Amino acid sequence: MPSDDHAPRAPLSHRVPDLGALELLLAVARHGSLGRAAKDVGISQPAASSRIRSMERQLGVALLDRSPRGSRLTDAGALVTDWARR
């Protein structure tokens, strides 16, 4: 099926985050904090931050709005978490 968008797309396997990254994003949505989410999934906060940044690069969108008071999902982050829950 032809796409209206003529931009080349990466193969699907290069755009779908791994399960661990999705689990982390779901934990951020639950806790509202990257640090608490990292603890919940059993990784360090720097590792969690790196994993989220990697997923953002892979998908080409920002998934979190970060602030000193916590992390909040962007609209794209909310879409990804909704998809992951299915």
Stockholm file with secondary structure:
# STOCKHOLM 1.0

chainA/1-86         MPSDDHAPRAPLSHRVPDLGALELLLAVARHGSLGRAAKDVGISQPAASSRIRSMERQLGVALLDRSPRGSRLTDAGALVTDWARR
#=GR chainA/1-86 SS CCCSCCSCCCCHHHHSCCHHHHHHHHHHHHHSCHHHHHHHHTCCHHHHHHHHHHHHHHHTSCCEEEETTEEEECHHHHHHHHHHHC
#=GC SS_cons        CCCSCCSCCCCHHHHSCCHHHHHHHHHHHHHSCHHHHHHHHTCCHHHHHHHHHHHHHHHTSCCEEEETTEEEECHHHHHHHHHHHC
//
